[in-house]
């Protein structure tokens, strides 16, 4: 955009630096960035032309701040990649009549029970499910569906409190776990969801949605660990295109958007490829987390962060890179976990970062952090490593070598 004024764009919330700084970095060259934040900016300051600090759970406060941050022509776009402020941002954008996913659609995505119910009512393939308020009711639902089942909170994130239960005792324990689960300021919702277990590999499909048209952009394979919990320990993006996946996957993803009323914004769908066909796990009304948009850009050349910005400005995104010579690579992120509950004294990634094929290494747990393994502590990670190679074997090899070179000074901690 050299030679012309950059459009102004307001980001609400920010997320943690290791997970979201790449988003600011991707946008600052083409947009004049402002932010509405819950606390004064620190690392975000270098990217911002202006900011306001408000209660980011208050749509009225967000709306007033966005108006103050608008450019001389009174224009700005507004969006967020932060799950914690997604509902309030949607409400604020609605008040200001700015392009954004509607509050209704966001609520339908955030509430997993509502997602399941609407999908089933529309006749789309869905697991049997039931919202329960007691361990007895959870056990009854599991007996009816047939175990194993998945027990989960209704409206949290990050797989917090989600567990696979194979017998009645595990179902009851899962109900108690889900009932106690918490994630930052997110409301857990009323009731606990019990649903049929979906067997098969899990993928994520990231899409850009403009005026109701859903463009499936990135596909990632999810790496899960710490069974029976569903801790996301890594993600892999290859040169595969959405169009090369089974048509029923894309049909399911697009149908889910329509049923949930998602007509603007970027989304992150999680899908299980079961023997009976694809099944939606959930549809998130924001950019994917866990650095998935970053590794996807590395593999495909398509920047979904910039696509989100264009949509927020009311412009249809163009997926530059899709037809260029950027494809053909594989990118993978792996998160490094401690072997046991611990307190972190320090982490040195110099040797890991020097391994051929490693393009990014970030410390996720600063000194003094106490990490408790699932299900005791949300996302207890030491570090993130990203590798880029010609194929999956190349990224796996680089990550295997680099992980062994992560020097973590930790001391055991009683859970």
C-alpha positions in Angstrom: 0.0 0.0 0.0 3.0 2.3 -0.6 2.0 5.8 -1.7 -1.5 5.7 -0.2 -2.9 6.2 3.3 -3.2 3.0 5.3 -6.7 2.1 6.4 -7.3 2.3 10.2 -8.0 -1.0 11.9 -8.9 -1.5 15.6 -8.1 -4.7 17.3 -9.9 -5.6 20.5 -7.8 -7.6 23.0 -4.5 -9.1 22.0 -3.9 -12.5 23.6 -0.4 -13.5 24.8 2.7 -12.3 23.1 4.1 -15.7 22.1 0.8 -16.7 20.5 -0.4 -13.5 18.9 2.5 -11.1 18.2 2.8 -12.5 14.7 -0.8 -11.1 14.0 0.3 -7.6 14.8 3.4 -8.0 12.8 1.4 -9.2 9.8 -0.9 -6.2 9.9 1.2 -3.2 10.8 2.7 -2.6 7.3 -0.7 -2.4 5.5 -2.9 -0.9 8.2 -2.7 1.8 10.8 -3.3 -0.2 13.9 -5.1 0.9 17.1 -6.3 -1.3 19.9 -8.8 -1.6 22.7 -7.2 -3.4 25.6 -8.0 -4.5 29.1 -4.7 -3.2 30.4 -2.0 -0.7 29.2 0.0 -2.0 26.2 3.5 -3.3 26.8 4.9 -5.4 23.9 2.0 -4.3 21.7 3.0 -0.6 21.8 5.5 -0.8 18.9 2.7 -1.8 16.5 0.0 0.7 17.6 -0.7 4.3 16.5 -3.2 4.7 19.4 -5.0 2.7 22.0 -7.7 2.8 24.7 -7.8 0.8 27.9 -11.4 -0.2 28.9 -13.3 -3.1 30.4 -13.3 -5.5 27.4 -16.3 -7.4 28.7 -18.4 -4.2 28.3 -19.7 -3.8 24.7 -20.7 -0.1 25.3 -17.1 0.7 26.6 -15.6 -1.1 23.6 -17.9 0.8 21.2 -17.1 4.2 22.7 -13.4 3.4 22.5 -13.6 2.3 18.9 -15.3 5.6 18.0 -12.5 7.6 19.7 -9.9 5.6 17.7 -11.5 6.1 14.3 -9.5 7.9 11.7 -10.0 11.6 10.6 -12.7 10.4 8.3 -14.4 8.6 11.1 -13.7 5.2 9.7 -12.2 2.1 11.1 -12.6 -1.6 11.0 -12.9 -3.7 14.2 -12.2 -7.3 15.0 -10.6 -9.6 17.5 -8.8 -12.9 17.6 -9.1 -13.1 21.4 -11.7 -15.7 22.5 -12.1 -13.8 25.9 -13.5 -10.7 24.2 -15.2 -12.1 21.2 -18.8 -11.8 22.3 -18.3 -8.3 23.6 -16.6 -7.2 20.4 -19.4 -8.6 18.3 -21.9 -6.7 20.3 -19.9 -3.5 20.1 -19.5 -3.9 16.3 -23.3 -4.4 16.1 -24.0 -1.2 17.9 -21.7 0.7 15.5 -23.0 -1.2 12.4 -19.5 -2.2 11.5 -18.8 -5.4 9.4 -18.5 -8.3 11.9 -19.9 -11.6 12.7 -23.2 -11.1 14.5 -23.6 -11.4 18.2 -26.1 -14.2 17.6 -23.7 -16.2 15.5 -20.9 -15.7 18.0 -23.1 -17.0 20.8 -24.1 -20.0 18.8 -20.4 -20.8 18.2 -19.3 -20.3 21.8 -22.1 -22.4 23.2 -21.2 -26.0 22.3 -24.7 -27.3 23.3 -26.4 -24.7 21.1 -24.1 -25.6 18.2 -24.9 -29.3 18.6 -28.6 -28.7 18.9 -28.9 -26.4 15.8 -26.8 -28.8 13.7 -29.1 -31.7 14.7 -32.2 -29.7 14.1 -31.0 -28.9 10.6 -30.6 -32.6 9.9 -26.8 -32.4 9.7 -24.8 -35.5 10.9 -24.1 -34.9 14.6 -23.2 -37.1 17.6 -25.9 -37.8 20.1 -25.6 -35.4 22.9 -27.3 -34.3 26.1 -27.0 -31.3 28.5 -26.9 -32.6 32.1 -26.7 -31.0 35.5 -25.8 -34.0 37.7 -23.4 -36.9 37.6 -26.3 -39.3 37.7 -27.8 -37.7 34.5 -24.3 -37.9 32.9 -24.1 -41.6 33.7 -27.6 -42.2 32.3 -26.8 -40.4 29.1 -23.5 -42.3 28.6 -25.4 -45.6 29.2 -27.9 -44.7 26.6 -25.4 -43.5 24.0 -22.9 -46.3 24.6 -19.5 -45.6 26.0 -17.0 -44.2 25.4 -18.4 -40.7 25.6 -16.9 -37.2 25.8 -17.8 -35.0 28.8 -17.1 -31.3 28.4 -18.0 -27.8 29.7 -20.6 -26.0 27.7 -18.7 -22.9 26.8 -15.0 -22.9 27.6 -12.0 -23.1 25.3 -8.7 -24.8 24.8 -10.1 -28.3 25.6 -10.2 -27.3 29.3 -12.2 -29.8 31.3 -12.8 -32.1 28.3 -12.3 -35.8 28.9 -13.0 -39.2 27.2 -14.9 -41.5 29.6 -14.9 -45.3 29.1 -16.9 -46.5 32.1 -19.5 -45.1 34.6 -16.9 -44.1 37.2 -15.0 -42.2 34.5 -18.2 -40.5 33.4 -19.0 -39.3 36.9 -15.4 -38.1 37.4 -15.6 -36.4 34.1 -18.7 -34.6 35.1 -17.0 -33.3 38.3 -13.9 -32.3 36.3 -16.0 -30.4 33.7 -18.1 -28.7 36.5 -14.9 -27.3 38.2 -13.2 -26.3 34.9 -12.4 -22.6 34.3 -10.6 -20.7 31.7 -9.7 -17.0 32.4 -12.9 -14.9 32.3 -15.0 -17.2 30.1 -18.3 -18.3 31.5 -18.6 -22.0 31.7 -22.3 -21.9 30.9 -25.1 -23.8 32.6 -24.9 -27.6 32.5 -22.3 -30.1 31.2 -22.4 -31.7 27.8 -22.2 -35.4 27.3 -21.9 -36.6 23.7 -21.0 -39.7 21.7 -17.2 -40.1 21.2 -16.2 -39.4 17.6 -13.5 -41.9 16.6 -11.0 -40.9 13.9 -8.3 -38.3 13.1 -9.0 -34.7 13.8 -8.4 -31.8 11.4 -9.1 -28.1 11.6 -10.4 -26.0 8.7 -9.9 -22.3 8.8 -12.2 -20.2 6.6 -12.9 -16.6 5.5 -16.5 -15.6 5.3 -17.7 -12.6 3.4 -21.3 -11.7 2.9 -22.3 -15.3 3.5 -19.7 -16.9 1.1 -17.5 -19.4 2.9 -14.0 -19.8 1.5 -12.1 -22.7 3.2 -8.5 -21.5 3.2 -6.3 -23.7 5.5 -6.4 -27.3 6.6 -4.3 -28.5 9.6 -3.9 -31.9 11.2 -4.2 -31.8 14.9 -1.8 -33.6 17.2 -3.4 -34.7 20.5 -1.8 -35.9 23.7 -2.3 -36.7 27.4 -5.3 -39.1 26.9 -8.0 -39.4 28.1 -7.8 -35.6 27.8 -7.7 -33.7 24.5 -4.6 -31.6 25.0 -3.5 -30.1 21.6 0.3 -30.7 21.5 0.9 -29.7 17.9 -0.5 -29.0 14.4 0.7 -29.8 10.9 -0.2 -28.0 7.7 0.9 -29.6 4.4 0.5 -28.5 0.8 -2.9 -30.1 0.6 -5.6 -27.7 -0.4 -9.1 -27.6 1.0 -10.4 -28.5 -2.5 -8.4 -31.8 -2.4 -10.2 -33.0 0.8 -13.3 -35.1 0.6 -16.2 -33.0 -0.6 -18.3 -34.0 2.4 -15.8 -32.2 4.7 -16.2 -28.9 2.9 -20.0 -29.4 2.6 -20.2 -30.0 6.4 -18.1 -26.9 7.2 -20.1 -24.7 4.9 -23.4 -26.0 6.2 -22.3 -25.4 9.8 -21.6 -21.7 8.9 -25.1 -21.4 7.4 -26.9 -23.1 10.3 -25.1 -21.1 12.9 -25.6 -17.8 11.0 -22.0 -17.0 10.4 -21.8 -14.7 7.4 -18.8 -12.4 8.2 -15.4 -13.0 9.7 -12.8 -15.7 10.0 -13.5 -19.1 11.6 -11.7 -22.1 12.9 -13.7 -25.4 12.5 -12.6 -28.6 14.2 -13.7 -31.8 12.4 -13.4 -35.5 13.2 -13.0 -37.8 10.2 -15.0 -40.8 11.5 -15.7 -44.1 9.7 -19.3 -42.8 9.2 -18.1 -39.5 7.7 -17.0 -36.1 8.9 -18.5 -34.7 12.1 -18.1 -31.2 13.4 -16.5 -30.9 16.8 -17.0 -27.2 17.1 -16.9 -24.0 15.0 -14.9 -21.0 16.5 -15.8 -17.5 15.4 -12.3 -16.3 15.2 -8.8 -17.0 13.9 -7.4 -20.3 15.0 -5.1 -20.3 18.0 -1.9 -22.3 18.7 0.0 -20.4 15.9 -2.1 -22.3 13.2 -2.5 -19.2 11.0 1.2 -18.6 11.1 2.3 -22.1 10.1 -0.5 -22.1 7.5 1.0 -19.0 5.9 4.4 -20.6 6.0 3.1 -23.7 4.1 0.7 -22.0 1.6 1.7 -18.3 1.4 -1.9 -17.3 2.3 -2.2 -14.9 5.2 -5.6 -15.4 6.9 -4.8 -12.6 9.4 -4.8 -10.1 6.5 -8.0 -11.7 5.2 -9.6 -11.1 8.6 -8.5 -7.4 8.4 -10.0 -7.0 5.0 -13.3 -8.4 6.0 -13.4 -6.1 9.1 -13.0 -3.2 6.6 -16.0 -4.5 4.6 -13.8 -5.7 1.7 -13.8 -9.2 0.2 -10.4 -10.8 0.9 -8.1 -11.8 -1.9 -6.0 -14.9 -1.2 -2.7 -13.8 -2.7 -0.3 -16.6 -2.6 -2.8 -19.3 -3.6 -1.7 -19.3 -7.2 1.9 -18.4 -6.7 4.9 -20.6 -6.1 4.4 -20.6 -2.3 2.9 -24.0 -2.1 4.6 -27.3 -1.7 6.0 -26.8 1.8 5.0 -28.4 5.1 4.9 -26.5 8.4 4.4 -27.9 11.8 4.2 -26.5 15.3 5.0 -28.6 18.4 4.5 -27.6 22.0 7.0 -28.8 24.5 5.6 -30.0 27.9 7.4 -30.9 31.1 7.6 -34.5 32.1 5.9 -33.8 35.4 4.3 -31.1 37.4 7.0 -28.4 38.0 8.0 -24.9 38.6 10.1 -23.2 35.9 13.4 -21.6 36.7 14.4 -20.9 33.1 14.3 -22.1 29.5 17.1 -21.9 27.0 16.1 -22.4 23.3 19.4 -21.4 21.6 20.4 -24.9 20.6 16.9 -25.9 19.6 16.5 -22.8 17.4 19.7 -23.6 15.6 18.5 -27.0 14.4 18.2 -27.0 10.6 14.6 -26.6 9.6 13.5 -24.9 12.8 12.2 -21.4 11.9 10.7 -20.3 15.1 11.3 -21.1 18.8 9.5 -19.3 21.7 9.5 -19.6 25.4 5.9 -20.0 26.7 6.6 -20.3 30.5 8.8 -17.5 32.0 10.7 -18.1 35.3 8.4 -18.7 38.2 5.7 -20.3 36.2 4.1 -23.3 37.9 3.0 -26.0 35.4 0.6 -28.8 36.3 -0.1 -31.5 33.7 -3.6 -32.1 32.4 -6.2 -32.0 33.7 -4.9 -29.9 36.6 -3.5 -26.8 34.7 -4.8 -25.2 31.4 -2.2 -25.7 28.6 1.0 -26.3 30.7 3.6 -25.6 28.0 7.3 -24.9 28.2 8.0 -23.8 24.6 6.8 -23.7 21.0 8.9 -24.9 18.1 8.0 -24.5 14.4 9.7 -26.4 11.6 9.3 -26.0 7.8 10.4 -28.7 5.4 9.5 -30.3 2.1 7.3 -33.0 3.7 6.0 -34.3 7.0 9.0 -36.5 7.6 11.2 -33.4 7.4 9.3 -31.4 9.9 9.0 -34.4 12.3 12.8 -35.0 12.2 13.6 -31.3 12.8 11.2 -31.1 15.7 12.4 -34.4 17.2 16.0 -33.1 17.2 15.1 -29.7 18.4 12.9 -30.9 21.3 15.8 -32.8 22.7 17.8 -29.6 22.7 15.3 -27.6 24.7 17.1 -26.8 28.0 14.5 -26.4 30.7 15.6 -25.8 34.2 12.6 -26.9 36.3 12.0 -28.3 39.7 9.2 -30.8 40.6 6.1 -29.3 42.1 3.4 -31.0 44.0 0.1 -30.8 42.2 
